[in-house]
Amino acid sequence: MVAIALGALTLPGRTLIVASDALNFLVTAYPLVMISTFAVPLSIILHVMCLWKLRRAGAV
């Protein structure tokens, strides 16, 4: 949640609240945008699936 909040607060545009010398323009560049587009949701889905399987097996 901290990474999401900092990313939103330092992104150039209407949500820019935290002003710093280095705005994160690179987040919108092609290779880095793939991380937040695919890797983060995939990680969340995999965590939920693992917890679901553990619960079904009676381990949790």
Residue pairs with C-beta under 8 A, 6 or more apart in sequence:
6 18
7 24
7 27
7 36
8 15
9 15
9 16
9 17
9 18
10 16
10 18
10 20
10 23
10 24
11 23
11 24
11 27
12 23
12 24
12 25
16 23
26 32
27 33
27 36
51 60
54 60
